[in-house]
């Protein structure tokens, strides 16, 4: 079994090699300082690692040059930050509340890595549908722990396809029903340099062969799976997903009473079962949320439209569902033109930046690989939508059903009490995911605080509604693009309590929410048989 200490060292290496070069570049060529320097630096550092990953996709011989460049860039950035005094100035610029909150972020990332080392009690049989693979492997244990499908294997498989020189065109889909054309691959590109540095695998078997699942033949990707290799990608993915918390700290760093709001919100984030689950599942939707936060924050800070467009495009490269929010941002710029608060120049720059950055993905998947890209269509009219498509009433009704299961506290609809069903319900509806104590004040505070109004309606609320109505089947919208909304509402809820309650009531309600979080985690631990192996 892999050592927890080794994984924490890898986590530290990933953090340093992404943050140091990115922050050095932002400090040298921008005016960003404090927490903004940190989060924008993280984004730039990610892009640098992704470019190193692209070099590895071009040639296996690039392994040693990529590793050497990565190490030298990290050391040079560290030397610059120290010699220029940037690191010391950055630390002085941070208020005590932000320092404490960033310490809690470090604890959150380390806790998520530690959780993946806990053993679970797998049942004798795992059903088809959710479980494509049923062996007692790390990815399956995380599936069982989070009660989510096999999508957590996708970032790993993409890295292995690239490193082993397996053809995406010949060996597809990468999972049953999951083409690489449906899943943008930024997380995999960032993970590639670390995978190559730690162990360069042999070329993959040609062909992979097939295995039988739900009465069909699929590429036998289990041949290229190893627990120790998967864990490397897992640690990288956990770090990338954990950046959603610093992104939220940057967005809320200027609110009144931030000295108590930020650390309290960070503690509730640290113990939130939904956010822990989404982070260890290495679903790139959380990473997409980080880039969307940067795009929204850039608008509010009046950054150049190219910066907003870059954030939106990187969100799309993390997960294609972020395209809904990118379209919303485009509508925001158009609305500003209509209201006389902006010009067509901003629209063109934003759209051009997004188009330019997304063009390589479309050229690779559509022209080179020529693979189908039907992620949106399969939810509107794919398998499982037959009932809704057969009746106009059911086509409308299933969307009301999805809205209801998103907004209602579904845990109270479980009777008789069932531990697994109750815990799942907590994580599959907005009140449970955000927090029962926080959700009401959070919604009210968000409605009051998000300005300008065009940003709220076009780039936030509009896309969140679309993410529900696209499903022509019974679905759980909270899992499909709502990760950033859950994190944002958690912070809005703490802001609302701090502004509307006395100090004693504020701390009492936050403590009560903390107890709810810990209680749900304890129920999950009991139900899944968590134990230290």
N, C-alpha and C positions, 0 to 999 in steps of 0.2 A: 504493500500500500504506500502511496506517495506520502511524503512527510509534509505536515502542515507548515513547518518552518521553511521548507524549500519553496512552498507555494507563496508564503509571505515575502520571501526574498525575491521571487519572480514578480510579485505585485509591486514591490518597491522599485525594481528595475524598470518595469513598464511605466510607472509613474514618473520616475526621474527622466527616462529617455524621451518621454512625450512632453513633460512640463518644462524642463530646462531649455531645450532648443526653441520651443514655441514662445516661452516667456522672454527669452533673450531677443528674438526677432521683434516681438511686439514692443519691448522696451526700447530697442534701438531705433525703430522706424515709425512708432506711433506715440501718441500722448497718453496711452492707457496706463493706469496706475491702480494700485490696490487690488481689490477683488476682481475688477474688470480685467486687469492685466493677467490674472490667474486664469480666468475662464476663456478669454480669447486666446491666450497662449496655449491652453489645452487644445483648442480647436486647431490652431496652426500646427502644433506638434503632431496631432493626429494626421493631418494632411501630409506632413513630411514622412511619417512612417508609412502612410498609404503609398506614397511615391516609391519608397524603397520596396514595398511589397509588389508594386507594378514591375519593378526591375526584375524581381524574382520570377514573375509570371512569364517574362520574356526569355529567360535563360536560367537553367540550373547552375551554370557556371558563374552566375552573379552572386552566388552565396557568400563567398569570402569578401568580395568588394562591398557588398551590402552590409555585412556585419562590421567591417572595418569603418565604413563611412558612418554607420549608426553610432558606434562607440566614440569615434573622434568628434562627431557633431555634439554628442552629449557632454564630453569633456570640455570641448571648446566653449559651449554655452555655459557650463558651470563656471569656467574660469572667467568668462565675461561678466556674468552676474555677480561674481565675488569681487573682481578687480574694479569694476565700475561702481561698486557700492549699491547696485540695483537691488540685490537681495536684502540688504540691511534696510534700504529705504522702503522697500515693499513691506517688510515686516513692521516698520514704524508707521506706515500709512494705514495699516489695518487696526481698526478698533478692537478692543478686548473681546467684544461679542463676536466679531468675525473670526478672530483667532480661535476662540473656543469652538465656534461652529465648524471651522475647517478641521479642527482636531476631532470633532465628532464625525465628520465625513471620513477621515482616515479610519476611525473605529468602525464605521459602517462598512467600508470596503473590506477591512480585515475580517469583520464578523461574517459577511457574506461568503468569503473564502472558507472560513472555519465551518460554516453550516454545511458546505458540500463535503466535509470530511465525516459528518455524522452518518452512522449507519441507519437504515430503515428496514422495517420488517415487510418484505415483499410478499404478496399473497401467492398461493400455489399456482394460480392461473391469472394471466393478464389478458383482458379482452382485446379483440381487434377494434379498429377504429382509432382509439387514442394511442394504442401501443402497436407500432409496426414491428418493433424488435422486442423480444420478451426475455432476453438473457439478463442476468444480474450484473449489469454494467453501470458505469457511473451515469451516463446519459439517461438510462432507464430509471435509475434510482431518483434522479432529479425530477424526471417526469412524474414519478409516483408521488414524490414529495410535494410537487406543485400542482398535481392533477391537471396537467396541460399536455398537448399533443407532442409529436416527435420533432417539432420545429427547432428545438434546441440543438439538434444534430446538424442543421444546415450550415452554420458558420464553420464548423469543423470540416464537413465534407468538402466545402468549397476550397478551403486551404489545402486539403489533401489532393484534390483534383489538380490544383495548380502545381504543388510540389512534386507530385508523382507523374506529372505529364499525362493525366488521363483526359481523354477528349470529352468535353461537355456535349459535343454534337453527337458522338457515337454512344456514349453511356448516359442516356437521359431517360426519364427524369432522375434528379439526384435523390429524391424520395418519391414514393407513390403519390402522384398528383401534384408534385412540387418541382416545376422546372426552374432552372437558374434564371431564366428570363423573367420570372415572377418576383425574384428576390434580389434586390440590389446588395452589393457585397462589400461595403466599406469596412465593416467589422472584420471580415476575413482578410482584406488587404492589410489592415493595420496589424493583424495577428501574424501575417506571413514572416516578417523579419525575425520575430521571436521564435517561431517554430523552426525556421531555418538555422538560427544560431544554436538552438538547443539540440536539435537532431534533424538531419536531412534524410528523409525516408528514401527508400529505394523507389525506382520507377514502379508504377502500379501494374498489376496483372493485366494482360491484354488478350482477350476481352475480360471484363470483370465476371462474366457469367451472370446467371439470374437466380432469383429465389421466388417462391410462390407466395403471394399474399392476396387475400380476398379474390381468389379465383382468377388471378392474372399474374404474369411474369414481369419482374422488375429487376433493374441492375442490382447485383449483389454487393452493395456498398459495405456490408458488414465485413468484407474481406480487408478493408482498409481502415478498420476501426481498432484502436487500442486505447485503453483507459488512460495510460500515462500521457499519450499524445493529446487526447481529448482534454485532459486537465490543463494542459498548457494554454489551449485556446480558451478554455473556461475562465482561467485567471485573467487573461487579457480582456475578455468580454465583460467580466465583473467590474474591472476598473473602468472601462469605457461607459458602462451603464451607470456606474456610481456617480459619474460627473453631472448627472441631472441635479444632484443636491447642491454642488457649488454654483451651478447655473441659477438655481432658485435663490441662493444667497445673494448673487449679484443683482438679480431683478428686484429683490426686496431689501437691499442694503440701505436704501435711502428713506425707508418708511419711518414714521415717528415711533419712538419707543423701541427702536431696533435692538437696543442693548438687552432687552429681555425677550423680544419676539424671536430673533434669529436663533439663539441657543435652544429655546423651548421648541421651536418648530423643528430644529435639527434632531432633538431627542425623539420627538414624535415620528419623524421620518425614519430614524434609526430603528425604531421598534415597530414600524408599520408593516403588518404581514403582507399586504399587497405589494408594496414596493420592494420588500426583501425577495418575495417570490419572483417578481418580474426581473430583478437584477440577477439573481443566480440562474434564471432560466436562459440568460444571455439572449433575450429577444431584442433584436436591434431597434424595436419600436421605442425603447427607453432612450437609446442613443439618439434616435431621430428627435425625441423630445428635447434633448440638450441643445441641438442645433436650432430647433424652432424657438427656444427661449432666447438664444443669441439674436435671432432675426427679429423677434418682437422687441427685445431690449434695444436693439440698434435703432429701430424706428422711434422709440420713445426718447432715445438719446440723440436723435437727429443725425445718425451716422449716414454716410454716403449710401445711396441705393444699391451700389455694387456690393457693399458689405452685407446688406439685408439679403440680396439675391444669392450671395455665396452661402450664407447660413441656411437659406431655404433649400438650395441645391444639395448641400451636404446632408441635410435632413432626408431628402429624397434618396440620396446614395446610401443612407443607413437603412431606410425602409420605404417602399413605394407608397404606402398609405399616407406618408407625409406630403404627397402630391396634392392632397385635398387642401392642406393648409397653405401650400405654395400658391395654389390658385386663389385662395382667399387673400393672400398678401397682394397678388396682382390686382384683385378687385379693390383692395384698399387704396392702392395707388391710383386706380381709375376713379374711385370715389373722391379722392382728394382733388383730382383735376376738375370733376364736375362741381365741386364746392368752391372752386377758385383758390384752393390752398396748396396746390401743387401744379406742376407742369408735365407736359408729355415727355420731357427729357427724363424725368424720374421713372416713368413707365417704361420707356425704351431701355434705360440702363438696367433696371431690375429684370425685365424680361430677357434682355440680351445676356445678362450674366447667368441667369438660370439656364437658358437655352444652351449657352456655350459650355457650361459645366456638365450638363446632362447629356450632351451630344455623344461623347465617347461611349456611354453605356448603351444608348440606342443603336449606335453603329455596330458595337460588338455583338449584342444579342440578336438584333433584327437582320443585319446584313451579313455579318461574319458567321455567327452560329446558326442563324435562321431558325430560332426556337420560338415557340408560341409564348405570348405574354398575355395571359387571360385572368390575372388575379382579380380584377374588378368584375369581369364578366362571369366568372365562376360563382361569385356571390350573388349576382343579380339573376342569372338564369342557368347556373350550372347544376350538377347533381345535388339533390336534396331540395330543389326549389319547385318540384313538380306540382305540389299541392297549391302553392301560392300562384303559380302561373296558370293553373286550371280554372281559377275563379277570381274575378275582379275583387270581390269582397275579401277573400283570403289574402290576395296580394296587398290590400290595404291593412287588413287586420293583423298580419304578421308583423308589420312595422309598429303598430300600437303595442303589440306584445313585447317587442324588443325594447321600446321606450319604457314600458312599464317595468321590465326586469332590470333596466338600467337605473331608473330613478327611485324605485320602491325599496324599502329595507327588507329584502327577500329572506333574510335569516329568520324573521318572525313568521314566515309562512310555512316553515318546516314543522310538521307535527306528525307523529310523536318525535321527540327530540332524537336526532341522529348526529353524532359528532362530525362525521365527514361532511354530511349535507349542510350543517350549520356553518362550518368553517369555510366550505366552498362558497356558500351564499354571502358570507362576509366579504369575500374577495371578488365576487362577481357582480356586485351592485355598487353604485356610487356612494350611498351612505356608509356602507361597510368599508369600502376601500379607502375613503377619505377619513372616516371616523364618525361614529354616531353623535358625538358631542360637537364636532366641528362642522358637519355638513350644512346645517341650517345657516349659522352665521357666515360660513364661507361663501355660500351662494349669494347672500345679500351683499357682502363686502365686495365680491368680485363684480357684481352688477354696478356698484357705486364707483369702484376704483379704476376700472379699465377705461383709459382715455387715450386717444379720441374715440368717439362713438363708432366711427367707421372701422377702426381697428377691432373693436369688440364684436361688431356684427359681421364684418366681412372675413376677418382673419382668425377669429376665435370661435364664436358661437356657430356661425354658418358651417364651417367644416365639421364641427362636432356633431351637428344635426345630420349632415350628409353621411357621416360614418355610421349612423344608425339606419338611415333609410335605404342604403344600398343593399341591405341584406333581404333577400326574398326567402329566407328560412329563419327558423328559430335560432338566434345567435346570442352571444354575450358581448355587447358592444364595448364593455369596459376593458376587454382584452385587445381591442382592435383600434389602437391609436389614441386611447384615453390616458395613457401613462403620464403624459405631461400635464393633462388636466387634473389628474388626481394629486400630483405633487403641488401644482399651483393652488388648488383649492385647500390643501392642507395648510399652506402658508397663509392664505387669505383667512382661513378660520382662526388661526392664532392671532392675526392682526385684528380681526373683529372682536375677539375676546379681550385683547389688550386695550382696545379703544372703548369698549362698551361696558366693562366690568371694573370693579374695584380690584386692587392688587390681590386681596385675599381670595376673592371669587375667581379671578383669573387663574391663580396657581391651583386652586381646588379643581376647577374644570379641566385644566391641563393634566393634573395628576389623575383624574378620573379617566380621561382618554388614554393616558399611559397604561392604566390598569386594564382597560378594555383591550388594548393592543397586546399586552403581555398575556392576558387570558386567552385570546384567540391563538397566539403562538403556542401556549401550553396545550390547548386542545389539539392543535395540529400535531404537536410532538407526541401526545398520548395516542392519537389515532394512527399515526404512521410508525409508531414504535421507535422514535428517535433514541439512539444511544451511542455512546462513544465506543468505537470498535476496539 
